[in-house]
Amino acid sequence: MGEAKRRKEALGEKYGKESYIVPWFPITKSQAQQFVNWTTRGSWIGIGILIVCWLGIRFIGPALGLWQVN
């Protein structure tokens, strides 16, 4: 218990608050992790859309006579 009190006194107002990734850039570590999670999810969604479009152009389009495949 003594260590926690010393830490609280040493940090003052900053006690219990999240630290920034870099002191001059106002983004916390949890915000950076959220950004990574969102961009990863968005990338996988984009890859899925790309595959669906490719399948449509490669297989469905020629079957309907819309594109000629050599």
C-alpha positions in Angstrom: 0.0 0.0 0.0 2.9 2.4 0.7 4.2 2.1 -2.8 0.9 3.0 -4.4 0.7 6.1 -2.2 4.2 7.2 -3.2 3.5 6.7 -6.8 0.3 8.7 -6.5 2.1 11.5 -4.8 4.9 11.5 -7.4 2.6 11.5 -10.4 0.1 13.9 -9.0 -2.5 14.8 -11.6 -1.3 12.2 -14.1 -2.0 9.3 -11.7 -4.3 6.8 -13.3 -4.3 8.4 -16.7 -3.1 6.7 -19.8 0.3 7.6 -21.2 0.8 8.8 -24.8 2.8 6.9 -27.4 5.0 9.9 -27.8 4.9 12.9 -25.5 4.3 15.4 -28.4 1.6 13.3 -30.2 -1.7 13.2 -28.4 -2.7 9.6 -29.0 -2.9 7.1 -26.2 -1.8 3.5 -26.4 -5.3 2.2 -26.3 -6.4 4.6 -29.1 -3.4 3.3 -31.2 -4.6 -0.3 -30.6 -8.1 0.6 -31.6 -6.8 2.1 -34.8 -4.8 -1.1 -35.6 -7.9 -3.2 -35.0 -10.2 -1.1 -37.2 -7.6 -0.9 -40.1 -7.0 -4.7 -39.9 -10.8 -5.4 -40.0 -11.1 -2.9 -42.9 -8.3 -4.6 -44.8 -9.9 -8.0 -44.5 -13.3 -6.6 -45.7 -11.5 -5.0 -48.7 -9.8 -8.3 -49.5 -13.2 -10.1 -49.4 -14.8 -7.5 -51.7 -11.8 -7.9 -54.1 -12.2 -11.7 -54.2 -16.0 -11.4 -54.8 -15.5 -8.9 -57.6 -12.8 -11.1 -59.2 -15.0 -14.1 -59.1 -17.8 -12.2 -60.7 -15.6 -10.9 -63.5 -13.8 -14.2 -64.0 -16.7 -16.7 -63.9 -20.1 -15.0 -63.9 -19.3 -12.4 -66.5 -18.2 -14.8 -69.2 -21.1 -17.1 -68.5 -23.5 -14.2 -69.2 -21.5 -13.2 -72.3 -20.4 -9.9 -70.9 -16.6 -10.4 -71.2 -14.5 -12.5 -73.5 -11.8 -14.6 -71.7 -9.0 -16.0 -73.8 
